[in-house]
Amino acid sequence: MAKSSGENGPRAPAAAGSLSGTRENLAQAPDAATADELSSLGSDSEANGFAEHRIDKFGFIVVSQGAEDALEEVPLEVLRQRESKWLDMLNNWDKWMAKKHKKIRLRCQKGIPPSLRGRAWQYLSGGKVKLQQNPGKFDELDRSPGDPKWLDVIERDLHRQFPFHEMFVSRGGHGQQDLFRVLKAYTLYRPEEGYCQAQAPIAAVLLMHMPAEQAFWCLVQICEKYLPGYYSEKLEAIQLDGEILFSLLQKVSPVAHKHLSRQKIDPLLYMTEWFMCAFARTLPWSSVLRVWDMFFCEGVKIIFRVGLVLLKHALGSPEKLKACQGQYETIEQLRSLSPKITQEAFLVQEVVELPLTERQIEREHLIQLRRWQETRGELQCRSPPRLHGAKAILDAEPGPRGALQPSPSIRLPPDIPLPSSKAKAKPLKQAQKEQKQTKASGHLDKLPAPSQTTAVTAAGDASAPQNVTLKDPASQGPVCQDSAPQDLAHHCSQESLTSQESEDTYL
C-alpha cells in the first residue's frame, strides 16, 4: 500500500513486508490502479491534471473525499514568534550551540517552524558544515557515471518513494531526478557501502525540505553519525539495535516484553523499517516531522523512544493482547497502529517524557555486543561510533573550523550604519543625525569610507559584519566590532551566489 490516511492526516507509506535480513525487500510498489493513475500525472502540478486533486499542506495528494482531516494547527501569532526565535538561533548558531543547547533542544521538541525546517536540519546535523568543508564535491560526484550495479537498483526504487507526494508523483519528474542524483552520489562517496533501499525514503524526506546538494550532505551525516552501520550489507548494526530495543522494553513495558518473548517474535520483524527509515513510512506525516526535529537534535535516542512508546501502547495491556493470540496477529497489530497512538501531540508528549538516556543505550549496547561476540563472533562491519545528536556531532568536529555565517541578501549604502545590538541602537541613531549634519556642513571626512560596506541578513539579524568600523561623531571615537579577515565581503557574495538562492526557495 503506497499511502494511507487516518484521522490525523496523511500517513507515510507502509511497507507490506519486512527486510528479513536483506536490503532488497523494503520498498513496495503501489498497486496497479494507483500506479496507472499516478503515471499519467506529470511533475508540474498545474500542467498535469493536479487541478482535479487537492494537495495537503505537506505536498501529498488527497485522493479520496474525507481523507484530509483537520490537523493540529499552531496559531499564526505563535508560529511567527517561533520563526523569529529560530531565525535568531540560526544566524548565531555556534553561540547558541555552545551556550544554550538545552534551549535548542526544547525548541526542537516544540517543533521547528515549517518555513525553517530544512535549514534547521542542515545546521543540527552538521550537513551545513560538511557542505562548506567540501565545496564542489557533490557536483563532482553528480558528474561521475556511477556503478551500473547500483544505478539499476536505484532506478527501480525511485517510483516507490512517496508516490502520492507531488514532488515524486511523476516518473522522471524533478523529484525523482534529484533523488537519483543524491543516491547515486552516495554510492560514489561510500563505494564500500553502496546503496541500501532504506536510504531512499530518508533521502526523499530530505529533498522535500532542501535542494539536492544539501540533502546529500544531510544523508551523509545520518548514515555516518546518527545511524552508522545501518545501511551496510550485513545489517549487523540494525540487528544489534533490535536486541537493545527488546531489552529496554522489559523495563518500559514488561507486559509487551513478555508477550513478544512468548510468541518468539524476532525484533527484526517489527523494528527494521521503523529504525532504518526513521519512521518515515510508519507514522502520520505531521508526527514524522516532529520525530525528525527531535532526532536531528538528540540523535538515535529519539528513535528508540518512539519504538518503545509504540510497543508499549500497542501491546502493553491485557485488553490489547486479546486480539494478539499468535505471531501473525501480533505483527499485524504493530503494522496497523491505532491513530490514537501515532497522533502527533500524544506521541511527542510520550516520547519527551520517556526516561531513556544516551548512557542507558550505550550501556545496553555494550551488553548486547558482548553477547553477539560470544554467540556469533566479531562483527564483520566495523562502523564508526554513534554520535548522539547535534551537540555530540559539533563537539566531535575535528580541528578548528570557520563559524557558520548567515548569508546577506540585502546590501545597504556605506553611509548607513547598522546597529550591532539593541543596546547600541540609540547612540547609532544619534550618529546618523550627526552624520547628516556633517554632510550639510561639508565635513565629509567623518563619514565611513566607501569601501566599508554593511549588510543585513534576510533573517533580520541586527548584527553588523565584524570588519565594519562605525564612527560616532559625538564621542570622536570609533564604535568597533572585533576585527575579522578582510575577505568577509568576498565570502558573503560567494555564499549568496552559490547556495543561498536555492536554499531560500525552501524557507
C-alpha positions as a printed NumPy array, in Angstrom:
array([[  0.   ,   0.   ,   0.   ],
       [  1.501,   3.277,  -1.069],
       [ -0.158,   5.623,   1.362],
       [ -2.965,   5.527,   3.847],
       [ -4.877,   8.211,   5.644],
       [ -6.018,   8.223,   9.214],
       [ -7.881,  10.524,  11.497],
       [ -4.837,  12.681,  11.973],
       [ -3.852,  13.479,   8.423],
       [ -1.791,  11.709,   5.776],
       [  0.251,   8.682,   6.645],
       [  3.602,   7.847,   5.199],
       [  3.562,   4.751,   3.001],
       [  3.659,   1.479,   4.913],
       [  5.529,  -1.493,   3.505],
       [  3.807,  -4.829,   3.174],
       [  6.778,  -6.936,   4.21 ],
       [  9.863,  -6.904,   6.389],
       [ 13.502,  -6.856,   5.39 ],
       [ 14.147, -10.347,   6.744],
       [ 17.869,  -9.652,   6.852],
       [ 18.23 ,  -8.382,   3.269],
       [ 18.417,  -4.983,   1.643],
       [ 16.076,  -5.753,  -1.286],
       [ 12.61 ,  -6.108,   0.244],
       [ 11.93 ,  -2.784,   1.915],
       [ 10.053,  -0.754,  -0.68 ],
       [  6.797,  -1.942,  -2.16 ],
       [  5.326,  -0.534,  -5.331],
       [  1.808,   0.939,  -5.321],
       [ -0.995,  -1.221,  -6.615],
       [ -1.594,  -1.315, -10.365],
       [ -4.604,   1.001, -10.403],
       [ -2.829,   3.572,  -8.314],
       [  0.319,   3.321, -10.416],
       [ -1.656,   3.833, -13.639],
       [ -3.359,   6.886, -12.216],
       [ -0.13 ,   8.404, -10.923],
       [  1.873,   7.676, -14.071],
       [ -0.486,   9.905, -16.018],
       [  0.433,  12.858, -13.817],
       [  3.49 ,  14.926, -14.564],
       [  5.894,  16.772, -12.311],
       [  4.214,  20.12 , -12.897],
       [  1.094,  20.155, -10.748],
       [ -0.848,  22.65 , -12.844],
       [  0.128,  21.296, -16.242],
       [ -0.632,  17.669, -15.486],
       [ -4.104,  17.496, -14.048],
       [ -3.47 ,  18.355, -10.411],
       [ -6.383,  20.761, -10.512],
       [ -8.6  ,  17.711, -10.015],
       [ -6.743,  16.727,  -6.836],
       [ -6.332,  18.524,  -3.563],
       [ -2.861,  18.888,  -2.119],
       [ -2.481,  18.989,   1.638],
       [ -0.079,  21.36 ,   3.377],
       [  2.707,  18.761,   3.272],
       [  2.5  ,  18.309,  -0.509],
       [  0.625,  14.981,  -0.509],
       [ -2.195,  14.401,  -2.967],
       [ -5.549,  13.829,  -1.274],
       [ -7.062,  11.074,  -3.427],
       [-10.283,  10.384,  -1.545],
       [-13.005,  12.53 ,  -0.065],
       [-12.621,  12.997,   3.658],
       [ -9.03 ,  11.75 ,   3.697],
       [ -7.691,  15.132,   4.713],
       [ -8.919,  15.71 ,   8.233],
       [ -8.154,  18.632,  10.49 ],
       [ -4.584,  18.686,  11.742],
       [ -3.319,  20.42 ,  14.818],
       [ -2.549,  23.965,  13.754],
       [ -0.161,  26.244,  15.606],
       [ -1.736,  29.695,  15.978],
       [ -0.263,  32.116,  13.463],
       [  0.99 ,  34.521,  16.127],
       [  2.784,  31.682,  17.944],
       [  4.246,  30.448,  14.66 ],
       [  5.648,  33.889,  13.837],
       [  7.207,  34.136,  17.294],
       [  8.835,  30.737,  16.857],
       [ 10.126,  31.702,  13.423],
       [ 11.698,  34.842,  14.875],
       [ 13.39 ,  32.832,  17.634],
       [ 14.682,  30.232,  15.187],
       [ 15.996,  32.886,  12.841],
       [ 17.952,  34.392,  15.709],
       [ 19.371,  30.966,  16.592],
       [ 20.299,  30.089,  13.008],
       [ 22.033,  33.408,  12.475],
       [ 24.087,  32.906,  15.652],
       [ 24.264,  29.128,  15.587],
       [ 27.687,  28.494,  17.069],
       [ 26.985,  30.705,  20.073],
       [ 23.649,  29.014,  20.734],
       [ 25.135,  25.535,  20.434],
       [ 27.963,  26.434,  22.778],
       [ 25.953,  28.149,  25.496],
       [ 22.241,  27.399,  25.047],
       [ 21.987,  23.886,  23.671],
       [ 19.231,  22.956,  26.126],
       [ 17.095,  25.771,  24.74 ],
       [ 17.612,  24.452,  21.211],
       [ 16.526,  21.007,  22.392],
       [ 13.339,  22.397,  23.956],
       [ 12.503,  24.3  ,  20.784],
       [ 13.046,  21.176,  18.68 ],
       [ 10.628,  19.332,  20.953],
       [  8.038,  22.053,  20.354],
       [  8.533,  21.669,  16.62 ],
       [ 10.649,  23.574,  14.117],
       [  8.633,  26.1  ,  12.06 ],
       [  7.909,  24.583,   8.618],
       [  9.468,  27.542,   6.793],
       [ 12.815,  26.937,   8.523],
       [ 12.778,  23.172,   9.   ],
       [ 15.118,  22.33 ,   6.126],
       [ 17.658,  24.95 ,   7.143],
       [ 17.485,  23.877,  10.792],
       [ 18.025,  20.21 ,   9.89 ],
       [ 21.179,  21.167,   7.99 ],
       [ 22.566,  23.06 ,  10.967],
       [ 21.572,  20.425,  13.539],
       [ 23.01 ,  17.502,  11.571],
       [ 26.241,  19.243,  10.656],
       [ 25.368,  18.915,   6.976],
       [ 25.872,  22.638,   6.535],
       [ 29.439,  22.368,   7.851],
       [ 30.17 ,  19.328,   5.653],
       [ 28.989,  21.249,   2.603],
       [ 31.241,  24.194,   3.443],
       [ 34.19 ,  21.873,   4.058],
       [ 33.672,  20.08 ,   0.727],
       [ 32.848,  22.754,  -1.865],
       [ 32.129,  21.269,  -5.276],
       [ 32.282,  17.664,  -4.032],
       [ 28.645,  16.914,  -4.753],
       [ 28.906,  18.392,  -8.26 ],
       [ 31.955,  16.207,  -8.87 ],
       [ 30.069,  13.102,  -7.752],
       [ 26.998,  14.175,  -9.716],
       [ 29.006,  14.372, -12.944],
       [ 30.551,  10.913, -12.418],
       [ 28.865,   7.983, -14.2  ],
       [ 28.392,   5.755, -11.161],
       [ 28.455,   1.986, -10.71 ],
       [ 25.903,   0.28 , -13.016],
       [ 25.042,  -2.369, -10.423],
       [ 23.785,   0.318,  -8.036],
       [ 22.231,   2.546, -10.69 ],
       [ 19.876,  -0.208, -11.815],
       [ 18.646,  -0.857,  -8.271],
       [ 18.203,   2.858,  -7.57 ],
       [ 16.256,   3.319, -10.817],
       [ 13.826,   0.559,  -9.829],
       [ 13.22 ,   2.144,  -6.428],
       [ 12.556,   5.74 ,  -7.472],
       [  8.816,   5.406,  -8.178],
       [  8.238,   3.633,  -4.856],
       [  9.185,   6.613,  -2.708],
       [  6.125,   8.597,  -1.613],
       [  4.233,   8.194,  -4.917],
       [  1.392,  10.321,  -3.535],
       [  3.633,  13.331,  -2.936],
       [  3.519,  15.982,  -5.643],
       [  7.318,  16.037,  -5.792],
       [  7.663,  12.317,  -6.633],
       [  4.382,  11.588,  -8.396],
       [  5.817,  11.667, -11.916],
       [  8.21 ,   9.106, -13.334],
       [ 11.226,  11.102, -14.43 ],
       [  9.979,  14.26 , -12.716],
       [ 12.294,  16.667, -10.937],
       [ 11.794,  14.95 ,  -7.579],
       [ 12.776,  11.519,  -8.867],
       [ 15.707,  13.013, -10.762],
       [ 17.063,  14.688,  -7.633],
       [ 16.507,  11.512,  -5.628],
       [ 18.514,   9.554,  -8.189],
       [ 21.324,  12.148,  -8.073],
       [ 21.557,  12.05 ,  -4.273],
       [ 21.519,   8.252,  -4.004],
       [ 23.981,   7.801,  -6.855],
       [ 26.318,  10.364,  -5.3  ],
       [ 26.284,   8.457,  -2.015],
       [ 27.298,   5.184,  -3.717],
       [ 30.29 ,   7.039,  -5.149],
       [ 31.071,   8.785,  -1.876],
       [ 30.974,   5.486,   0.045],
       [ 31.569,   2.757,  -2.567],
       [ 32.317,   0.192,   0.145],
       [ 28.79 ,   0.693,   1.497],
       [ 26.924,   1.203,  -1.762],
       [ 23.163,   1.589,  -1.719],
       [ 20.502,   0.259,   0.629],
       [ 16.8  ,   0.607,  -0.154],
       [ 16.082,   2.156,   3.24 ],
       [ 18.202,   5.154,   2.222],
       [ 15.708,   6.123,  -0.476],
       [ 12.865,   7.267,   1.829],
       [ 15.406,   9.048,   4.042],
       [ 16.756,  10.966,   1.051],
       [ 13.23 ,  11.668,  -0.232],
       [ 12.181,  13.286,   3.051],
       [ 15.296,  15.463,   2.968],
       [ 14.575,  16.514,  -0.623],
       [ 11.12 ,  17.682,   0.408],
       [ 12.853,  20.301,   2.556],
       [ 16.092,  21.274,   0.789],
       [ 17.968,  21.189,  -2.551],
       [ 19.827,  18.084,  -3.712],
       [ 23.31 ,  19.135,  -2.586],
       [ 22.184,  19.978,   0.95 ],
       [ 20.103,  16.776,   1.085],
       [ 23.152,  14.741,   0.101],
       [ 25.268,  16.056,   2.974],
       [ 22.446,  15.554,   5.473],
       [ 22.127,  11.961,   4.22 ],
       [ 25.874,  11.511,   4.739],
       [ 25.547,  12.736,   8.323],
       [ 22.633,  10.395,   9.045],
       [ 24.479,   7.382,   7.625],
       [ 27.829,   8.181,   9.256],
       [ 26.998,   9.947,  12.526],
       [ 23.403,   9.235,  13.569],
       [ 22.896,   5.656,  12.31 ],
       [ 26.352,   4.256,  11.418],
       [ 26.29 ,   0.725,  10.052],
       [ 22.518,   0.671,   9.489],
       [ 22.885,   0.511,   5.712],
       [ 25.859,  -1.847,   5.466],
       [ 25.47 ,  -5.113,   3.616],
       [ 25.037,  -7.453,   6.59 ],
       [ 22.685,  -5.137,   8.551],
       [ 24.566,  -6.03 ,  11.722],
       [ 24.018,  -2.636,  13.364],
       [ 20.238,  -2.808,  12.966],
       [ 20.196,  -6.364,  14.336],
       [ 22.185,  -5.22 ,  17.359],
       [ 19.824,  -2.304,  17.946],
       [ 16.89 ,  -4.704,  17.7  ],
       [ 18.289,  -6.622,  20.653],
       [ 18.886,  -3.353,  22.517],
       [ 15.295,  -2.241,  21.896],
       [ 13.906,  -5.572,  23.1  ],
       [ 15.991,  -5.463,  26.269],
       [ 14.959,  -1.874,  27.045],
       [ 11.311,  -2.837,  26.507],
       [ 11.475,  -5.088,  29.571],
       [ 11.843,  -2.003,  31.764],
       [  9.388,   0.205,  29.849],
       [  6.596,  -2.357,  29.352],
       [  7.046,  -5.788,  30.978],
       [  3.666,  -6.909,  29.574],
       [  4.663,  -6.218,  25.97 ],
       [  8.109,  -7.754,  26.522],
       [  6.635, -10.933,  27.962],
       [  4.14 , -11.268,  25.103],
       [  6.799, -10.864,  22.393],
       [  9.053, -13.352,  24.227],
       [  6.266, -15.899,  24.488],
       [  5.452, -15.527,  20.782],
       [  9.174, -15.783,  19.915],
       [  8.932, -12.768,  17.584],
       [ 12.325, -11.527,  16.422],
       [ 12.685,  -7.737,  16.815],
       [ 13.736,  -7.507,  13.151],
       [ 10.188,  -8.39 ,  12.145],
       [  8.725,  -5.17 ,  13.504],
       [ 11.53 ,  -2.66 ,  14.126],
       [ 13.681,  -2.876,  10.998],
       [ 11.644,  -0.482,   8.894],
       [ 10.904,   1.727,  11.903],
       [ 14.566,   2.345,  12.625],
       [ 16.128,   2.234,   9.151],
       [ 13.589,   4.7  ,   7.735],
       [ 13.342,   6.746,  10.948],
       [  9.568,   6.084,  10.986],
       [  9.126,   7.948,   7.683],
       [  6.99 ,   5.07 ,   6.357],
       [  5.147,   4.334,   9.591],
       [  3.661,   7.453,  11.22 ],
       [  1.262,  10.187,  10.083],
       [  3.273,  12.836,   8.319],
       [  2.877,  15.515,  10.974],
       [  4.249,  13.033,  13.516],
       [  7.129,  12.085,  11.194],
       [  8.281,  15.691,  11.005],
       [  8.11 ,  16.194,  14.767],
       [ 10.075,  12.99 ,  15.352],
       [ 12.729,  14.09 ,  12.846],
       [ 13.011,  17.522,  14.504],
       [ 13.904,  15.809,  17.79 ],
       [ 16.003,  13.126,  16.096],
       [ 18.318,  15.643,  14.433],
       [ 18.798,  17.394,  17.767],
       [ 19.058,  14.445,  20.181],
       [ 20.091,  11.521,  17.998],
       [ 19.099,   7.86 ,  17.922],
       [ 17.728,   8.076,  21.456],
       [ 14.571,   9.537,  19.888],
       [ 14.211,   6.558,  17.532],
       [ 14.458,   4.155,  20.468],
       [ 11.949,   6.178,  22.471],
       [  9.41 ,   6.223,  19.64 ],
       [  9.764,   2.47 ,  19.163],
       [  9.291,   1.82 ,  22.877],
       [  6.233,   4.085,  23.034],
       [  4.606,   2.303,  20.087],
       [  5.279,  -1.152,  21.565],
       [  4.083,  -0.09 ,  24.991],
       [  0.761,   1.306,  23.797],
       [  0.131,  -1.357,  21.145],
       [  0.905,  -4.416,  23.298],
       [  1.253,  -3.109,  26.841],
       [ -2.096,  -4.133,  28.34 ],
       [ -4.039,  -7.425,  28.667],
       [ -7.003,  -5.907,  26.818],
       [ -4.893,  -5.141,  23.733],
       [ -3.316,  -8.585,  23.79 ],
       [ -6.697, -10.307,  23.481],
       [ -6.558,  -9.668,  19.741],
       [ -2.939, -10.896,  19.5  ],
       [ -3.157, -14.628,  20.113],
       [ -0.456, -15.578,  17.613],
       [  2.58 , -14.248,  15.797],
       [  0.603, -13.129,  12.759],
       [ -1.959, -11.177,  14.797],
       [  0.79 ,  -9.532,  16.827],
       [  2.73 ,  -8.424,  13.757],
       [ -0.467,  -7.089,  12.183],
       [ -1.194,  -5.138,  15.354],
       [  2.196,  -3.468,  15.065],
       [  1.75 ,  -2.751,  11.353],
       [ -1.722,  -1.243,  11.81 ],
       [ -1.074,   1.042,  14.73 ],
       [ -4.009,   2.867,  16.259],
       [ -4.291,   6.528,  15.155],
       [ -4.541,   7.465,  18.823],
       [ -1.032,   6.134,  19.439],
       [  0.532,   7.804,  16.411],
       [ -1.262,  11.14 ,  16.786],
       [  1.253,  13.983,  16.843],
       [  0.602,  15.61 ,  20.233],
       [  0.158,  12.3  ,  22.096],
       [  3.231,  10.664,  20.565],
       [  5.547,  13.635,  21.082],
       [  4.464,  14.023,  24.711],
       [  5.072,  10.333,  25.405],
       [  8.469,  10.429,  23.69 ],
       [  9.608,  13.508,  25.604],
       [  8.526,  12.052,  28.953],
       [ 10.009,   8.564,  28.448],
       [ 13.066,   8.32 ,  30.752],
       [ 15.665,   6.89 ,  28.37 ],
       [ 19.155,   8.399,  28.166],
       [ 22.148,   8.019,  25.869],
       [ 24.061,   6.399,  28.725],
       [ 21.429,   3.667,  29.102],
       [ 21.528,   2.968,  25.373],
       [ 25.326,   2.766,  25.325],
       [ 25.401,   0.537,  28.414],
       [ 22.904,  -1.838,  26.799],
       [ 24.875,  -1.664,  23.556],
       [ 27.987,  -2.982,  25.315],
       [ 25.975,  -5.819,  26.888],
       [ 24.411,  -6.879,  23.58 ],
       [ 27.711,  -6.523,  21.721],
       [ 29.357,  -8.867,  24.221],
       [ 26.565, -11.405,  23.754],
       [ 26.87 , -11.093,  19.981],
       [ 30.607, -11.77 ,  20.122],
       [ 30.068, -14.791,  22.374],
       [ 27.445, -16.364,  20.092],
       [ 28.314, -15.117,  16.581],
       [ 31.89 , -13.879,  16.761],
       [ 33.205, -10.464,  15.791],
       [ 31.153,  -8.011,  13.739],
       [ 32.087,  -8.134,  10.068],
       [ 31.285,  -4.454,   9.559],
       [ 33.249,  -2.153,  11.852],
       [ 31.171,   1.026,  11.99 ],
       [ 32.354,   4.32 ,  13.486],
       [ 30.95 ,   5.166,  16.926],
       [ 27.437,   6.55 ,  17.024],
       [ 27.1  ,  10.233,  17.92 ],
       [ 24.057,  11.178,  19.976],
       [ 22.715,  14.313,  18.378],
       [ 23.747,  17.775,  17.25 ],
       [ 25.907,  18.697,  20.255],
       [ 27.962,  15.492,  20.069],
       [ 28.468,  15.958,  16.316],
       [ 29.608,  19.547,  16.79 ],
       [ 31.993,  18.6  ,  19.621],
       [ 33.488,  15.798,  17.515],
       [ 34.221,  18.118,  14.593],
       [ 37.98 ,  17.723,  14.028],
       [ 40.176,  20.803,  14.282],
       [ 39.223,  24.461,  14.042],
       [ 36.511,  25.46 ,  11.615],
       [ 35.054,  28.745,  10.484],
       [ 31.913,  29.928,  12.192],
       [ 28.688,  29.436,  10.264],
       [ 27.841,  32.824,   8.829],
       [ 24.373,  33.981,   7.779],
       [ 24.249,  34.904,   4.119],
       [ 23.457,  38.568,   3.372],
       [ 20.775,  39.219,   0.808],
       [ 20.267,  42.971,   1.302],
       [ 23.155,  45.386,   0.939],
       [ 22.972,  48.923,   2.281],
       [ 24.838,  52.047,   1.153],
       [ 28.064,  52.595,   3.103],
       [ 26.829,  55.745,   4.821],
       [ 24.01 ,  53.959,   6.666],
       [ 25.333,  52.424,   9.902],
       [ 23.88 ,  49.19 ,  11.216],
       [ 23.288,  48.73 ,  14.963],
       [ 25.006,  45.689,  16.391],
       [ 22.568,  45.265,  19.262],
       [ 19.551,  46.867,  20.839],
       [ 21.781,  48.457,  23.451],
       [ 23.662,  50.398,  20.794],
       [ 20.643,  51.384,  18.75 ],
       [ 20.119,  54.769,  20.393],
       [ 23.66 ,  56.145,  20.085],
       [ 23.819,  54.976,  16.468],
       [ 20.637,  56.856,  15.663],
       [ 22.239,  59.929,  17.139],
       [ 25.273,  59.202,  14.983],
       [ 23.068,  59.155,  11.89 ],
       [ 21.665,  62.581,  12.754],
       [ 25.133,  63.945,  13.314],
       [ 26.34 ,  62.433,  10.045],
       [ 23.583,  64.296,   8.226],
       [ 24.756,  67.479,   9.944],
       [ 28.319,  66.83 ,   8.849],
       [ 27.128,  66.39 ,   5.277],
       [ 25.386,  69.746,   5.419],
       [ 28.458,  71.455,   6.819],
       [ 30.784,  69.806,   4.353],
       [ 32.695,  67.703,   6.893],
       [ 32.597,  64.537,   4.821],
       [ 35.789,  63.244,   6.298],
       [ 33.884,  61.915,   9.305],
       [ 31.74 ,  59.532,   7.245],
       [ 32.742,  55.866,   6.889],
       [ 34.978,  55.066,   3.944],
       [ 33.118,  53.975,   0.771],
       [ 34.877,  50.605,   0.884],
       [ 33.223,  49.746,   4.176],
       [ 30.016,  48.071,   3.059],
       [ 27.439,  46.831,   5.51 ],
       [ 24.994,  44.01 ,   5.024],
       [ 21.757,  42.877,   6.57 ],
       [ 20.725,  39.263,   6.665],
       [ 17.397,  38.105,   5.308],
       [ 16.586,  36.919,   8.778],
       [ 16.545,  40.469,  10.061],
       [ 19.557,  39.887,  12.288],
       [ 20.818,  43.194,  13.623],
       [ 24.486,  42.281,  13.875],
       [ 26.916,  44.225,  11.729],
       [ 29.731,  42.476,   9.842],
       [ 32.774,  42.091,  12.008],
       [ 35.105,  44.173,   9.846],
       [ 32.96 ,  47.327,   9.869],
       [ 34.032,  50.385,  11.863],
       [ 31.411,  52.997,  12.654],
       [ 32.473,  56.437,  13.822],
       [ 30.467,  58.227,  16.443],
       [ 30.901,  61.986,  15.858],
       [ 29.591,  62.769,  19.321],
       [ 32.42 ,  60.981,  21.038],
       [ 35.035,  61.3  ,  18.245],
       [ 35.807,  57.653,  18.955],
       [ 35.16 ,  54.582,  16.841],
       [ 32.356,  52.156,  17.697],
       [ 34.047,  48.96 ,  16.611],
       [ 33.246,  45.308,  16.351],
       [ 36.003,  42.74 ,  16.644],
       [ 38.201,  42.699,  13.605],
       [ 37.88 ,  39.768,  11.197],
       [ 39.6  ,  38.621,   7.976],
       [ 39.261,  41.086,   5.149],
       [ 37.675,  38.576,   2.82 ],
       [ 34.283,  38.805,   4.576],
       [ 32.708,  40.688,   1.69 ],
       [ 34.022,  38.065,  -0.729],
       [ 32.704,  35.285,   1.498],
       [ 29.283,  36.894,   1.71 ],
       [ 28.862,  37.449,  -2.004],
       [ 30.209,  33.98 ,  -2.798],
       [ 27.72 ,  32.377,  -0.426],
       [ 24.896,  34.41 ,  -1.91 ],
       [ 25.775,  33.277,  -5.408],
       [ 26.104,  29.586,  -4.6  ],
       [ 23.737,  28.02 ,  -2.127],
       [ 21.64 ,  30.824,  -0.721],
       [ 19.41 ,  31.341,  -3.754],
       [ 18.361,  27.704,  -3.908],
       [ 18.094,  27.448,  -0.117],
       [ 15.787,  30.447,   0.088],
       [ 13.204,  28.652,  -2.023],
       [ 12.716,  26.217,   0.851],
       [ 12.212,  28.9  ,   3.53 ]])
